[in-house]
């Protein structure tokens, strides 16, 4: 399920962008959107449980341990991509395929499958992505505004 966090342009951002040539604004805005997405990416990575920290890794059977050797932890599969759609930039933050193909099992409720047999047990998911997006909205805005300010100042030499 996609999570949408909308950060609208503020007067401070408009004033900063008004100081530079229109041709340079495109790259500045893209880099600022990326800076806001990095805030969410870090928050998601911090929230995701790690089997080595929770102790479940120690309970794995030898077969499971051998199958999962070399598999990235879920936190390491969280990536980001910035896309442009007309005059809009969209940052997509989430698990990257194929390494993060099972990330949806952490986020959503699902039935437990034990030894290949579906059970009546429901595993409750945690919406880590949604929580991270909501909790860091102010930090995202600050990162975007700070990046715009820094890039405009560096271009103007001030």
C-alpha positions in Angstrom: 0.0 0.0 0.0 1.6 3.3 -1.0 2.1 6.0 1.6 1.9 9.6 0.4 3.6 12.4 2.2 3.1 15.8 0.6 5.5 18.7 1.2 4.3 21.9 -0.4 6.6 24.7 -1.5 6.8 27.4 1.1 7.5 31.1 0.9 11.1 30.5 2.1 11.7 28.0 -0.7 10.2 30.4 -3.3 12.4 33.2 -2.1 15.5 31.1 -2.3 14.7 29.7 -5.8 13.8 33.2 -7.0 17.5 34.2 -6.5 18.8 31.8 -9.2 18.3 31.3 -12.9 15.2 29.2 -13.8 17.5 26.7 -15.6 19.2 25.8 -12.3 16.1 25.4 -10.2 15.3 22.0 -11.7 18.4 20.3 -10.2 18.1 22.2 -6.9 14.5 21.0 -6.4 15.3 17.4 -7.3 18.2 17.3 -4.9 16.0 18.9 -2.2 13.3 16.3 -2.6 16.0 13.6 -2.4 17.2 15.2 0.9 13.7 14.9 2.3 13.4 11.3 1.2 16.7 10.5 2.9 15.1 11.5 6.3 12.3 9.0 5.7 14.7 6.3 4.6 16.8 6.7 7.8 13.7 6.6 10.0 12.5 3.4 8.3 15.8 1.7 8.7 15.9 2.7 12.4 12.4 1.2 13.0 12.8 -2.1 11.3 13.5 -5.0 13.8 16.7 -6.9 13.2 16.7 -10.6 13.9 20.2 -10.4 15.3 19.1 -7.8 17.8 15.8 -9.5 18.8 17.4 -12.9 19.3 15.3 -14.8 16.7 18.3 -15.4 14.6 19.7 -17.6 17.4 16.6 -19.8 17.2 17.0 -20.6 13.5 17.5 -24.2 12.5 20.7 -25.2 10.6 18.6 -25.4 7.4 17.2 -21.9 7.9 20.6 -20.5 8.8 22.1 -22.0 5.6 19.3 -20.8 3.4 19.5 -17.2 4.8 23.2 -16.9 4.7 24.1 -14.0 2.5 20.5 -12.6 2.5 20.4 -8.9 3.3 18.6 -7.8 6.4 15.4 -5.9 5.7 16.9 -2.6 6.8 19.6 -2.9 4.1 17.0 -3.3 1.4 15.4 0.1 2.0 16.3 2.4 -0.9 15.0 5.5 -2.5 14.4 6.8 -6.1 13.5 10.3 -7.2 11.3 10.4 -10.3 10.1 13.4 -12.3 6.6 13.7 -13.6 6.1 16.9 -15.6 6.7 19.7 -13.1 6.5 17.4 -10.1 9.2 15.4 -8.3 8.3 12.2 -6.5 10.6 10.4 -4.0 9.8 6.7 -3.7 11.2 5.2 -0.5 10.8 1.5 0.3 12.2 -2.0 0.0 14.0 -2.6 -3.3 13.3 -5.7 -5.4 14.5 -8.5 -5.3 16.3 -8.3 -2.0 13.3 -6.6 -0.2 10.6 -8.8 -1.8 9.4 -10.0 1.6 9.2 -6.6 3.2 5.4 -6.5 2.9 5.3 -9.3 5.5 6.7 -6.9 8.1 4.3 -4.1 7.2 1.0 -6.0 6.7 -1.0 -8.7 8.7 -0.5 -12.1 7.2 -1.3 -15.8 7.9 1.6 -17.8 9.3 2.9 -20.6 7.0 4.8 -23.2 9.0 6.7 -25.9 7.2 4.8 -25.1 4.0 1.4 -25.5 5.7 -0.9 -22.4 6.1 -2.1 -22.0 9.7 -4.9 -20.1 11.4 -2.3 -17.9 13.2 -2.2 -14.3 12.0 1.0 -12.4 12.3 0.4 -8.7 13.0 2.3 -6.3 10.8 3.7 -2.9 11.8 3.4 0.0 9.3 7.0 1.1 9.6 6.9 3.1 6.4 3.8 5.0 7.3 5.0 5.7 10.8 8.4 7.0 9.6 6.7 9.3 7.0 4.3 10.8 9.6 6.8 11.2 12.4 9.5 12.9 10.3 7.3 15.4 8.4 8.9 18.4 10.1 12.4 17.0 9.6 11.6 16.4 5.9 10.5 20.0 5.5 13.6 21.3 7.3 15.9 19.1 5.1 14.2 20.3 1.9 14.5 24.0 2.9 18.0 23.6 4.2 19.1 21.9 1.0 17.6 24.6 -1.2 19.2 27.3 0.9 22.6 25.6 0.8 22.6 24.9 -2.9 21.4 28.5 -3.8 24.1 30.0 -1.5 26.8 27.8 -3.1 25.7 28.8 -6.6 25.7 32.5 -5.8 28.9 32.3 -3.8 27.5 33.7 -0.6 
